[in-house]
């Protein structure tokens, strides 16, 4: 797989991220683009997981706050931005939350 494919794959579910992570270890020379998008993809996955769990608890406790579940659409749009950046082979962070992940997850590098 080439760098562009691995970058896109890093956003497609956690299984796609694992495949891209394993395949990126085989690349010589190491690709900064793939590493960058692996970090961004892992970050958006973690944020989505935490937000969805928190929203589930809140909506279960206070059903009148069901409208908060629309936050999932915002996360979906951010995920799309990440895929677009990977497809264009750009090292741009995901809007709003992407800067947080640029220097995190050292195990990916």
MDAnalysis code that builds the backbone (N, CA, C; Angstrom):
import MDAnalysis as mda
import numpy as np

u = mda.Universe.empty(327, n_residues=109, atom_resindex=np.repeat(np.arange(109), 3), trajectory=True)
u.add_TopologyAttr("name", ["N", "CA", "C"] * 109)
u.add_TopologyAttr("resid", np.arange(1, 110))
u.add_TopologyAttr("resname", ["UNK", "UNK", "UNK", "UNK", "UNK", "UNK", "UNK", "UNK", "UNK", "UNK", "UNK", "UNK", "UNK", "UNK", "UNK", "UNK", "UNK", "UNK", "UNK", "UNK", "UNK", "UNK", "UNK", "UNK", "UNK", "UNK", "UNK", "UNK", "UNK", "UNK", "UNK", "UNK", "UNK", "UNK", "UNK", "UNK", "UNK", "UNK", "UNK", "UNK", "UNK", "UNK", "UNK", "UNK", "UNK", "UNK", "UNK", "UNK", "UNK", "UNK", "UNK", "UNK", "UNK", "UNK", "UNK", "UNK", "UNK", "UNK", "UNK", "UNK", "UNK", "UNK", "UNK", "UNK", "UNK", "UNK", "UNK", "UNK", "UNK", "UNK", "UNK", "UNK", "UNK", "UNK", "UNK", "UNK", "UNK", "UNK", "UNK", "UNK", "UNK", "UNK", "UNK", "UNK", "UNK", "UNK", "UNK", "UNK", "UNK", "UNK", "UNK", "UNK", "UNK", "UNK", "UNK", "UNK", "UNK", "UNK", "UNK", "UNK", "UNK", "UNK", "UNK", "UNK", "UNK", "UNK", "UNK", "UNK", "UNK"])
u.atoms.positions = np.array([
    [0.838, -1.185, 0.000],
    [0.000, 0.000, 0.000],
    [0.879, 1.242, 0.000],
    [0.396, 2.258, -0.684],
    [1.182, 3.498, -0.721],
    [0.801, 4.414, 0.444],
    [1.512, 5.495, 0.590],
    [1.319, 6.402, 1.723],
    [-0.075, 7.016, 1.749],
    [-0.594, 7.373, 0.585],
    [-1.917, 7.988, 0.519],
    [-2.987, 7.013, 0.998],
    [-2.906, 5.772, 0.563],
    [-3.886, 4.758, 0.963],
    [-3.824, 4.507, 2.463],
    [-2.629, 4.399, 3.001],
    [-2.488, 4.178, 4.438],
    [-2.991, 5.371, 5.234],
    [-2.775, 6.574, 4.727],
    [-3.262, 7.772, 5.409],
    [-4.782, 7.788, 5.464],
    [-5.422, 7.459, 4.372],
    [-6.890, 7.414, 4.343],
    [-7.400, 6.288, 5.231],
    [-6.755, 5.138, 5.166],
    [-7.179, 3.970, 5.929],
    [-7.092, 4.225, 7.434],
    [-6.224, 5.121, 7.852],
    [-6.071, 5.392, 9.281],
    [-7.306, 6.048, 9.897],
    [-8.224, 6.530, 9.077],
    [-9.463, 7.131, 9.580],
    [-10.651, 6.174, 9.520],
    [-10.516, 5.069, 8.811],
    [-11.658, 4.181, 8.575],
    [-11.731, 3.129, 9.681],
    [-12.493, 3.367, 10.683],
    [-12.705, 2.531, 11.862],
    [-11.399, 2.182, 12.559],
    [-11.503, 1.612, 13.718],
    [-10.308, 1.248, 14.474],
    [-9.592, 0.077, 13.808],
    [-10.319, -0.776, 13.123],
    [-9.683, -1.895, 12.415],
    [-8.833, -1.368, 11.260],
    [-9.339, -0.408, 10.524],
    [-8.564, 0.226, 9.456],
    [-7.341, 0.914, 10.010],
    [-7.496, 1.539, 11.192],
    [-6.358, 2.199, 11.823],
    [-5.283, 1.181, 12.189],
    [-5.691, 0.035, 12.722],
    [-4.727, -1.004, 13.104],
    [-3.989, -1.533, 11.872],
    [-4.726, -1.754, 10.788],
    [-4.092, -2.226, 9.550],
    [-3.082, -1.192, 9.053],
    [-3.471, 0.084, 9.038],
    [-2.557, 1.141, 8.584],
    [-1.347, 1.244, 9.503],
    [-1.550, 1.075, 10.806],
    [-0.450, 1.141, 11.770],
    [0.547, 0.005, 11.528],
    [0.045, -1.201, 11.337],
    [0.922, -2.352, 11.097],
    [1.658, -2.217, 9.768],
    [0.940, -1.812, 8.728],
    [1.573, -1.635, 7.418],
    [2.588, -0.496, 7.423],
    [2.354, 0.535, 8.230],
    [3.293, 1.661, 8.268],
    [4.625, 1.247, 8.881],
    [4.622, 0.229, 9.714],
    [5.869, -0.258, 10.315],
    [6.770, -0.900, 9.258],
    [6.159, -1.403, 8.162],
    [6.913, -2.052, 7.093],
    [7.492, -1.066, 6.084],
    [7.061, 0.200, 6.139],
    [7.510, 1.186, 5.153],
    [8.964, 1.570, 5.378],
    [9.709, 1.606, 4.294],
    [11.058, 2.161, 4.338],
    [11.204, 3.109, 3.155],
    [11.534, 4.332, 3.333],
    [11.714, 5.036, 4.597],
    [10.365, 5.337, 5.249],
    [10.385, 5.647, 6.530],
    [9.156, 5.958, 7.261],
    [8.511, 7.207, 6.674],
    [7.194, 7.171, 6.588],
    [6.457, 8.291, 6.014],
    [5.922, 9.198, 7.117],
    [6.287, 10.474, 7.057],
    [5.750, 11.450, 8.003],
    [4.253, 11.640, 7.787],
    [3.816, 11.563, 6.535],
    [2.404, 11.736, 6.211],
    [1.559, 10.659, 6.879],
    [1.972, 9.410, 6.772],
    [1.204, 8.308, 7.369],
    [1.211, 8.434, 8.889],
    [2.355, 8.727, 9.467],
    [2.435, 8.902, 10.920],
    [1.543, 10.021, 11.417],
    [1.522, 11.112, 10.671],
    [0.684, 12.256, 11.044],
    [-0.791, 11.870, 11.048],
    [-1.246, 11.202, 9.982],
    [-2.657, 10.842, 9.893],
    [-3.023, 9.691, 10.825],
    [-2.066, 8.854, 11.176],
    [-2.336, 7.841, 12.198],
    [-2.620, 8.515, 13.542],
    [-1.861, 9.547, 13.861],
    [-2.097, 10.281, 15.105],
    [-3.451, 10.990, 15.081],
    [-3.754, 11.628, 13.961],
    [-5.032, 12.335, 13.846],
    [-6.208, 11.353, 13.897],
    [-6.084, 10.234, 13.194],
    [-7.146, 9.227, 13.178],
    [-7.376, 8.622, 14.543],
    [-6.293, 8.327, 15.270],
    [-6.419, 7.769, 16.611],
    [-7.048, 8.791, 17.553],
    [-6.675, 10.050, 17.397],
    [-7.239, 11.112, 18.221],
    [-8.728, 11.287, 18.000],
    [-9.158, 11.309, 16.757],
    [-10.595, 11.477, 16.482],
    [-11.369, 10.253, 16.960],
    [-10.757, 9.075, 16.884],
    [-11.406, 7.877, 17.414],
    [-11.611, 8.001, 18.921],
    [-10.572, 8.409, 19.648],
    [-10.683, 8.535, 21.104],
    [-11.702, 9.597, 21.502],
    [-11.672, 10.734, 20.826],
    [-12.625, 11.800, 21.134],
    [-14.053, 11.316, 20.869],
    [-14.263, 10.635, 19.759],
    [-15.593, 10.124, 19.436],
    [-16.070, 9.121, 20.474],
    [-15.185, 8.248, 20.890],
    [-15.532, 7.236, 21.884],
    [-15.922, 7.890, 23.210],
    [-15.104, 8.816, 23.681],
    [-15.371, 9.484, 24.958],
    [-16.652, 10.303, 24.900],
    [-16.826, 11.066, 23.814],
    [-18.024, 11.904, 23.681],
    [-19.276, 11.040, 23.594],
    [-19.232, 9.957, 22.841],
    [-20.415, 9.107, 22.717],
    [-20.773, 8.415, 24.026],
    [-19.787, 7.976, 24.778],
    [-20.071, 7.372, 26.085],
    [-20.656, 8.411, 27.037],
    [-20.048, 9.589, 27.077],
    [-20.544, 10.646, 27.955],
    [-21.964, 11.066, 27.572],
    [-22.219, 11.209, 26.282],
    [-23.562, 11.601, 25.846],
    [-24.590, 10.523, 26.146],
    [-24.210, 9.280, 26.027],
    [-25.133, 8.190, 26.349],
    [-25.540, 8.239, 27.810],
    [-24.578, 8.485, 28.675],
    [-24.870, 8.564, 30.103],
    [-25.755, 9.773, 30.399],
    [-25.422, 10.915, 29.822],
    [-26.189, 12.137, 30.074],
    [-27.620, 11.999, 29.564],
    [-27.790, 11.489, 28.361],
    [-29.136, 11.366, 27.781],
    [-29.947, 10.305, 28.515],
    [-29.277, 9.260, 29.017],
    [-29.991, 8.260, 29.803],
    [-30.470, 8.850, 31.134],
    [-29.648, 9.701, 31.736],
    [-29.994, 10.307, 33.016],
    [-31.032, 11.413, 32.856],
    [-30.893, 12.211, 31.801],
    [-31.810, 13.330, 31.563],
    [-32.295, 13.243, 30.119],
    [-33.366, 12.504, 29.875],
    [-33.839, 12.298, 28.490],
    [-34.188, 13.583, 27.740],
    [-34.500, 14.646, 28.440],
    [-34.850, 15.891, 27.747],
    [-33.638, 16.538, 27.064],
    [-32.450, 16.030, 27.330],
    [-31.245, 16.547, 26.681],
    [-30.877, 15.738, 25.436],
    [-31.848, 15.065, 24.839],
    [-31.592, 14.225, 23.660],
    [-30.960, 15.002, 22.511],
    [-31.228, 16.303, 22.423],
    [-30.692, 17.117, 21.334],
    [-29.165, 17.181, 21.353],
    [-28.532, 16.860, 22.482],
    [-27.073, 16.840, 22.555],
    [-26.471, 15.754, 21.675],
    [-27.278, 14.777, 21.304],
    [-26.761, 13.698, 20.464],
    [-26.388, 14.198, 19.067],
    [-26.793, 15.411, 18.724],
    [-26.407, 15.980, 17.436],
    [-24.914, 16.320, 17.386],
    [-24.253, 16.270, 18.512],
    [-22.806, 16.471, 18.543],
    [-22.114, 15.397, 17.704],
    [-22.740, 14.241, 17.593],
    [-22.199, 13.169, 16.756],
    [-22.042, 13.597, 15.307],
    [-22.937, 14.434, 14.825],
    [-22.820, 14.932, 13.454],
    [-21.594, 15.831, 13.295],
    [-21.301, 16.601, 14.316],
    [-20.107, 17.459, 14.286],
    [-18.854, 16.591, 14.206],
    [-18.806, 15.525, 14.994],
    [-17.665, 14.611, 14.962],
    [-17.540, 13.937, 13.599],
    [-18.666, 13.604, 12.993],
    [-18.662, 13.004, 11.661],
    [-18.072, 13.965, 10.639],
    [-18.430, 15.233, 10.718],
    [-17.900, 16.243, 9.794],
    [-16.398, 16.411, 9.991],
    [-15.944, 16.405, 11.242],
    [-14.508, 16.508, 11.513],
    [-13.772, 15.296, 10.948],
    [-14.369, 14.122, 11.066],
    [-13.805, 12.890, 10.517],
    [-13.664, 13.010, 8.996],
    [-14.668, 13.573, 8.329],
    [-14.632, 13.776, 6.875],
    [-13.486, 14.721, 6.503],
    [-13.295, 15.771, 7.291],
    [-12.174, 16.690, 7.041],
    [-10.843, 15.946, 7.102],
    [-10.702, 15.059, 8.056],
    [-9.472, 14.281, 8.166],
    [-9.243, 13.409, 6.949],
    [-10.282, 12.763, 6.469],
    [-10.160, 11.915, 5.273],
    [-9.803, 12.754, 4.053],
    [-10.409, 13.915, 3.927],
    [-10.108, 14.796, 2.792],
    [-8.647, 15.238, 2.830],
    [-8.159, 15.598, 4.012],
    [-6.752, 15.994, 4.135],
    [-5.826, 14.837, 3.777],
    [-6.172, 13.627, 4.187],
    [-5.356, 12.457, 3.863],
    [-5.388, 12.177, 2.361],
    [-6.556, 12.314, 1.743],
    [-6.678, 12.072, 0.304],
    [-5.887, 13.094, -0.509],
    [-5.796, 14.311, 0.006],
    [-5.026, 15.359, -0.674],
    [-3.553, 15.338, -0.289],
    [-3.173, 14.379, 0.539],
    [-1.796, 14.219, 1.014],
    [-1.283, 15.482, 1.699],
    [-2.138, 16.084, 2.515],
    [-1.779, 17.281, 3.270],
    [-1.630, 16.927, 4.742],
    [-0.687, 17.553, 5.390],
    [-0.513, 17.364, 6.824],
    [-1.176, 18.526, 7.556],
    [-2.494, 18.603, 7.422],
    [-3.275, 19.637, 8.095],
    [-4.038, 18.975, 9.238],
    [-4.105, 19.640, 10.391],
    [-4.845, 19.052, 11.512],
    [-6.352, 19.094, 11.280],
    [-7.043, 18.183, 11.928],
    [-8.502, 18.203, 11.912],
    [-8.937, 19.503, 12.593],
    [-9.909, 20.222, 12.016],
    [-10.328, 21.489, 12.630],
    [-10.751, 21.307, 14.091],
    [-10.518, 22.284, 14.888],
    [-10.896, 22.404, 16.298],
    [-10.055, 21.503, 17.217],
    [-9.967, 20.200, 16.942],
    [-9.309, 19.287, 17.876],
    [-7.992, 18.712, 17.373],
    [-7.663, 18.901, 16.124],
    [-6.491, 18.265, 15.541],
    [-5.152, 18.701, 16.086],
    [-5.028, 19.964, 16.491],
    [-3.755, 20.463, 17.028],
    [-3.353, 19.719, 18.298],
    [-4.324, 19.242, 19.038],
    [-4.052, 18.529, 20.291],
    [-3.267, 17.252, 20.029],
    [-3.512, 16.601, 18.914],
    [-2.939, 15.290, 18.651],
    [-1.601, 15.324, 17.923],
    [-1.146, 16.483, 17.494],
    [0.085, 16.557, 16.703],
    [1.319, 16.092, 17.471],
    [1.373, 16.368, 18.755],
    [2.548, 15.992, 19.535],
    [2.254, 14.901, 20.558],
    [1.123, 14.242, 20.418],
    [0.747, 13.146, 21.317],
    [0.998, 11.809, 20.619],
    [0.735, 10.741, 21.350],
    [0.800, 9.371, 20.826],
    [2.179, 9.040, 20.253],
    [3.200, 9.144, 21.075],
    [4.564, 8.888, 20.640],
    [4.797, 7.451, 20.182],
    [3.941, 6.518, 20.592],
    [4.106, 5.139, 20.161],
    [3.867, 4.968, 18.671],
    [3.240, 5.944, 18.030],
    [2.950, 5.848, 16.607],
    [4.188, 6.158, 15.779],
    [5.007, 7.068, 16.196],
    [6.185, 7.477, 15.417],
    [7.154, 6.426, 15.305],
])
